[in-house]
Amino acid sequence: MCLTDTSEVEVKLDPRGGGIAPALIREGLVPCAPWTPSVAITVRVLEAYRVAHVRCPQLAIQPYVKSLCDLHGVAFRPYLSQQFSIAYDVYLAIRRRTDERVMKALGRDSTWRLKHACPACMYKLQGEDVLIFEMLTAMDGNDSLKRVLRWSRADNEGDGEPTLGKSKERVDNRDASDGYYLSREKVDTWAKIWRQTRYARSKLLTVQFQDDGNPCADRWKNMVNDVTSKMWGIFDETGIFLALCRHGFVLVIADMIRSGELAKYPLAVVQELLNVVGMKIGAGYDIGCHFDATVKNSELGDLARRNRLKCLVGSFHGHAHNRLCQLSFLATYVEGMGLEDLEGCERYFSRSNGLAKSCRYASRFHRQQEITTYAKHFDSFETYANLSKFLCTNYRQSLGILKTEPMLCDWMRQEGVRSFDELHSWLREEREYLVGLKQTAKTNVETLEMEYVQKLTYRMLTNQCLPRAKYKVVAEEARRARGDDAAYVPGVAKAELARRHAKEKVEKDLESVQALEAVLEVAERWTLASPKWAATVVEIKRRKYQLALDVLELLIVERIFELTKMNQSQTGYKMRKHIAKALQARSKAVKSAIDRYNAAAMLLDPPMPHLTWEQVVEYAFLADFDILRDMHAEVQSRPWTRPAYRMAMDRYFKIVRAREEIKRLNVEIPRVVTWIRDEYRVLRKKEVELWAAGNKSEEELEADRGLAVQVRKYRERRGRFDAAHMRRFRALAKDPGFTGSLVPGTSLEVLEARREARETRRAATQEQMQVDSEEEEEVEEVEVASTSTGAVGREAEEAWVDEEGDEELEEALSAQLYTLSMLAVDGVGAGRSDDEG
């Protein structure tokens, strides 16, 4: 089966054996059966589907095969889809085996992909600036890629109702992880460790949260199973947990197995990154404040401290955290973050969610194959293709932010702010104030005194007990219903029941009051004139105010999330309309919450600020709510509480982060330029070595030359976007304000390889010298042997120096040839845009 027609092909079997399937594959045909295939599909058809499917994950096999049948003019049969699926699996297996052979020939082991996933993050150079965070990552869980677990049906012996029996899935132990996935066993190891230690350390965790100033810990519950855990029974994999670098390259994937987003998944991911990458990592997570304490109190604590791991919160999710948490974990206020928002996972999931249709009812192997195939293609043809665009865009954005610094300086002169140090002092003052407010503020837990006063108030309305008055009315109705002259009413029993319930309530309220008096040791019942009554009423008003403020804050948080989602790319029209309608309904709830807040605020002495709808809907950070929690009016006079001053603070720290971003980009751009040169050089050198004849047999020469072709294809696939990268970098270098360099540097990895090669050569030379010395000692005298050994040593040392000089000369010539080739490419594509490149 070809792309546009169907034909019969005669295939000659290899006399050396191998069978029909290898013979078909040599002709570019993939069979649908291993022994006696009647249908074979060309590699081009399979590759066309693979590329179309990863670009549009909604494209399934069946509609693709139907399209081929329409082109061929044949009727579609269901078995054709099955045959195509078999051939597609074989084709992907061949691609994986080929990639494994190429990587083995290049000397790249299973951990090489993770160590070199992103050239800008991991390809360190000699003499580059030291960064606070050597690598910035984002990680998060997503439940779109669930997979239904197939169960057999069993009947109960008693009532015969069908129930779930054993799993009827076929055992398939094939691995399609391609170095992206963490094994289930490695993740489950953390489940056992965490289960053994979390109860013993529960008190320590609470203390740690308080010591770190992390009041958000009790807000986030997605690290434990919640009510939705009941639905995981029908799924095996309930989603994926993903880690990306800041440029979007996939680092690690872990399957979430019959659970929500548990702590074991990020712990296993962080362990893998620290063990393999082993550098100062800033890890963004939507509950980074909670996870930071989790890491410190886990078995990873020592390793994380040695590698200076820092858990952070992304800009999008940071709006839902209170101000004190933002000052510690939000990217805007963390030194060394640059302009990174740590929300790459959200952007990745918005595109990978298209795989849900093909993963939902797939087998375990095919689901993993779908995800890894998509990740590999996305890294190679999307993320790497846009790497230079990402770097150049961020550089220009940073330069644009720096241009706003004169306006900030003018504002500071008008307001009498002497230096930027005052802005830093305001931030420290705000942090100290919020920490003190957190430590001194009382909780919203109702005290016994409050309950006692509320029950007395409830009984003292209009000098008579409302439940007792209700009881009298109900009792009178019940008495008339039982009289001799009363007419028959069907609801007499209900009236008697209501009378009894009212009487029980009166007695219960009185018993509650008496019980509270016994606990509080109240000798004489409190009245409105009692001093303790007045003090408790003040506390009740404060509590009502705090509760009203909490409800209003929650509604505003939800509003911020939904407004951001409305303006987010990849959000469909129907979803935006649905969110807009929800916001209209939510606005009524917000207005009601504002009314309740204003009513509670007016009861305080002195009254708290009155809020309007216009003020509340403009709140962008939750610091406004934190300020409103203070009952002292003098806090309103502090500079950092004023909206204009806080906007200036945000603008200033944005400028600081822009300078950090430029510093980071001046490190990352030379890394990419050097990577392009070194990768081309290594692959080209290996290709020449494999193609050379040397002392090889005919079979070895044929195998090596076939592998050389695959190395060439690998080099072309890896380097197809290099010319576009260099054009973008050269265009950026012409912009005013660019302070970086496009000159390739020397990789630390290359230096390490040279050092090891020199030590190996030196050891070999010394060993040869020792052998020659022992042979000469058998024939000559000790004095002559010593002289000869010295001569051999000097001769070997001179040869080693000459060899080292030849290597350096070869590298210089190779660099010149590489530069000339890049200039030639630029000359050919001089009239094309970046996107066309």
Secondary structure, 3 states (H helix, E strand, C coil): CCCCCCCCCCCCCCCCCCCHHHHHHHCCEEECCCCCCCCEEEHHHHHHHHHHHHHCCCCCHHHHHHHHHHHHCCCCCHHHHHHHHHHHHHHHHHHHHHHHHHHHHCCCCCCHHHHCCCHHHHCCECCCCCCCCCEEEEEEEECCCCCECCEEEEECCCCCCEEEEEECCCCCCCCCCCCCECCHHHHHHHHHHHHHHCCCCHHHHHHHHHHCCCCCHHHCCCCCCCHHHHHHHHECEEEEEEEEECCCCEEEEEEEECCCCCCHHHHHHHHHHHHHCCCCEEEECCCHHHHHHHHHCCCCHHHHHHCCCEEEECHHHHCCCCHHHHHHHEHHHCCCCCCCCCCHHHHHHHHHHHHHHHHCCCCHHHHHHHHHHHHHHHHHHHHCCCHHHHHHHHHHHHHHHHCCHHHHHHHHHHHCCCCHHHHHHHHHHHHHHHHHHHHHCCCCCCCHHHHHHHHHHHHCHHHCCHHHHHHHHHHHHHHHHHCCCCCCCCCHHHHHHHHHHHHHHHHHHHHHHHHHHHHHCCCCCCCCCCHHHHHHHHHHHHHHHHHHHHHHHHHHHHHHHHHHHHCCCCCCHHHHHHHHHHHHHHHHHHHHHHHHHHHHHHCCCCCCCCCCHHHHHCCCCCHHHHHHCCCCHHHHHCHHHCHHHHHHHHHHHHHHHHHHHHHHHHHHHHHHHHHHHHHHHHHHHHHHHHHCCCCCCHHHHHHHHHHHHHHHHHHHHHHCCHHHHHHHHHHHHCCCCCCCCCCCCCEHHHHHHHHHHHHHHHHHHHHHHHHHHHHHHHHCCHHHHHHHHHHHHHHHHHHHHHHHHHHHHHHHHHHHHHHHHHHHHHHHCCCCCCCCC
